[in-house]
Amino acid sequence: MKQNHFLYVLLILLTSCQHSKDTIEKERWEQHAANTEIIRDDFGVPHIYGKTDADAVFGLLYAQCEDDFNRVEHNYIWAIGRLAEIEGEASLYSDLRVRLYMTKKEAIENYNNSPKWLQELCIAFADGINYYLATHPEVTPKLLTHFEPWMPMYFSEGSIGGDIERVSTRKIKAFYQKDTDPTIAVNDGLIRLKDDEPRGSNGFAISGDLTKSGNAMLLINPHTSFFFRGEVHVVSKEGLNAYGAVTWGQFFVYQGFNEKTGWMHTSTGTDIIDEFEETIIKKDGERYYRYGKLLRPIDSTEVTLNYKDTDGLKEKTFMIYRSHHGPITHANDDKWVATALMWSPIKALEQSFTRTKKSNHDEFYTMMDIRTNSSNNTVYADADGTIAYYHGNFIPKRNEKFDYTKPVDGSNPETDWDGLHELEDNIILKNPANGWIQNCNSTPFTSAAENSPKKEDYPVYMSSYPENFRGIHAIPLLEKAENLTLDTLIELAYDTYLPGADMLINGLLDASKYSSVDTPEAREAIKILKTWDFRVSATSVEMTLAQFYLNAYYRSGKIPTMTENRRITPLGRFDYMSNKSKPEERLEVFQAAIEKLTEDFGSWETPWGEFNRYQRNDGDINQEFNDLKPSLPVGMASGSWGALASFGTRFGEDTKRQYGTSGNSFIAVVEFGDQVRAKSLLAGGQSCNANSPHFDDQAQLYADGKFKEVAFYKEDVEKRARKTYHPGEKK
C-alpha cells in the first residue's frame, strides 16, 4: 500500500509540474502576443513590431508559419535528424549524419550553455511556432507537434543546408550499416531541391562615386531553390530593424539590410572541410586510434533512430564514433575517416542574429570576428559609404606541407588544424579605388578588377573556386557603370547577354565553316544563329536552339569528365564543346538537337518563352509540373550560361517544357543614404497557400523583372497596410 501511495503522490506531482509548465508557456504566449503587432502590406510581406527582440522573434516565427508552416516544419524535421520518420528508411542516414555531429542531448546542452539573451530568443522561436499551432487547430503537422528552444542549435548558420550537406549519406550507410539491404535507396541528404542549376549567388556593392545620389548601393541576389525563403521585416524597441529574406524556421534575417548596413552572402570556395584518416587499433576489446606515439580511446555513443515502415515506426540503433578531429563518417580501406567542419552552434547563432543589428563597418567587422559564417562570402555596403568583401569567414589554419584536398593522416599531429586564421589574415577587400565589388561564386581575385586581392598573398586553400561565366559577365558591366540608380542597378543585374552562349554558338558557327551541314533545317537554323547577339528573351528562337544544342551535347556523353587528371570545370566543358571537339561532332550534336526540338514542339523555330516557363500549382515543396496547366513564359536563363538573373529549371515527369525551380528567388537592391531605400522581388509570392492572393501576385512581376518598392519606415508600412493584427487574432 505504501508503494502504491508513493506512486500516486509522484503522479500527482508530475501532473502538477506539467500543468505548471503548460501554464507558464501559455502566459508567455499571451504576453508576447500582446507586445507584438504584425502589419501585412499590399504584397503580404509581414512587418513585425515587437517590444523586445524576443517579442519580434515570436511574431516572426508566427508570421512564417502563417505563410508556410509546411516548410518551417520540414526544415526542422531535416535539421534535427527525424526525416526518416516521415520519409522512410532511405532517409535514415541523413538523420544519422545529423546525430554524428550533435545528438539531441548535446543540442540541449548547447542551448543551456547559451547566453541568457540567446536563450530568450530560442524560447521565443519555439513559442511563436507553438502559439501558431495552438491557435490554428486545423493545421496538422507531419511530425513536430511541439517545437523546443534547443532546435535552432541544429540550424544556426543560415545557408540552405550548410556544410553538412557535403558529407555523403551513402558513405555513412556503407560504414555504419554494412549488413543492410543493398537495394534500399539512400536519401542524399539535401534540403535544397535537386536540379542542374549551379548553386550560388550574385552580390554587388557600389560606392557613392558610381551612383547618381552619391550613396552606396548593394545588390542582394541569392540563387536558391524557389520558395525557400520568405520576405520579412522585423523590428523591436531594442534596436532591431532588419528587412530581407529569412530561411523558413530561422529567427534572423539571412540576406538583407537595416537602416545603416546591408549584407549579401554568396557560397564560398574556401576549403572549410577536411578528412582525417584514423588508424584504428583494437586492444583489450576496446577501440583506439593512433595519434603520434599515443593510443587514444575513440569516443563511442549509442544512437537510436526511428523510421517509417509499412508496419508503422521501426527503429535502428547505431554505435557512432568520433575522434578529436570529428565524427567518423566513412572508411577508406582499413582507415576510419573523421570529417571535420565548423560545428559551433552557439557562436553561429550569435553571429547570425547580431549581424542584423550593426550600424557601421567597424561594428560589422567585430561581428565577423566571431568567424562561424563558414559556407559564405559576404558582400557589404553601408550608409557611411563603405563597401567591403569578406571571402569566407571560418577558415581553419593548416600546415601547408600537406595536401588537404585529399584525406590526410590523422595519426600525424602535424595535420591537425591550428585553430582558425585571424580575421585580418582572411581575404578581405574594403573600399577599392574602382568603386565596385562583385562576387558571383567565382574567384575573389577578380572581385574588384585591378584592385582585387592578389592570389599569391594567401594560402591556396582560402579560395578554390575558379572564374565562371557570371563573373565574366559582371565585370565589364561594372567597369562601365556610372550614375547608377536603383532602377539602373536592376537593369545591370538583369543584363540579358549570355557569355556561355557566345562561346558555344561561335564554336558551332566555326564548325559550319569546316564541315558540311546535312539538312536544310540545320542550315536555316545556323543562318539565324549567325545574327544572334547572344541575348536571352522570351521571344528568342536562338536561345531555344542554344539550349537544345547544349542539352543534346550533355546527353551525348561526348564531353570528357576529366582533364589533366582533374575533374573538368563548367568552363572547361564549354571550352571542349566550342573549341576542342571536332567540327563534325558539333554539327552531329546540333542535328540531334534540331530533331529533338522539332519532335517536342513541331518546329525548330520555337520561341524561348514557349519552352522556358514558370509554374506553381500548389504549396508542396516538390512541384509536379504539367504542360496542360497554366504557366508563364520567362525570358531568363540558367546561370550556367552566365545569366546574372539566374533561372534554373527541370522537366516534369512527362513535360516537354522546362519549369523554373531555382535561381533568382528573393532579390533586392538597396541604397543607403540619410534614409534607406530599397526595391525587392520574390519569386511567385509570399504565401504557400494557393487560395491566398499572395500565392502568385509577384509571378508576372518576376517573369518581367519588375521590382516592388520596399516599405521600410513605419509611416510607409502603414500607408500600404492591408491587415494589422496581433498573433492569435483572426485576420
Buried (B, 14 or more C-beta within 10 A) or exposed (E): EEEEEEEEEEEEEEEEEEEEEEEEBBEBBEBBBEBBBBBBBBBBBBBBBBBBBBBBBBBBBBBBBBBBBBBBBBBBBBBBBBBBBBBBBBBBBBBBBBBBBBBBEBBBBBBEEBEEBBBBBBBBBBBBBBBBBBBBEEEEBEEBEEBBBBBBBBBBBBBBBBBBBBBBBBBBBBBBBEEBEEEEEBBBBBBBBEBEBBBBBBBBBBBBBBBBBEBBBBBBBBBBBBBBBBBBBBBBBBEBBBBBBBBBBBBBBBBBBBBBBBBBBBBBBBBBBBBBBBBBEEEEEEBBBBBEEEBBEBBEBEBEBBBBEEEEEBEBEBEBBBBBBBBBBBBEEEBBBBBBBBBBBBBBBBBBBBBBBBBEBEBBBEBBEBBBBBBBBBBBBBBBBBBBBBBBBBBBBBBEEBEBEEBBBBBBEEBBBEEBBEBEBBBBBBBBEBBBBBBBBBBBBBBBBEBBBEEEEBBEBBBEBEBBBBBBBBBEBBEEBEEBBBEBBBBBBBBBBBBBBBBBBBBBBBBBEEBEBEEEBBEBBBEEBEEBEBBBBBEBBBBBBBBBBBBBBBEBEBBEEEBEEEEBBBBBBBBBBBEEBEBEBBBBBBBBBBBBBBEBBEEBBBBBBBBBBBBBBEBEBEBEBBBEEEBBBBBBBBBBBBBBBBBBBBEBEEBBBBBBBBBBBBBBBBBBBEEBBBBBBBBBBBBBBEEBBBBBBBBEBBBBBEBBEBBBBEEBBEEBBEEBBBBBEEE
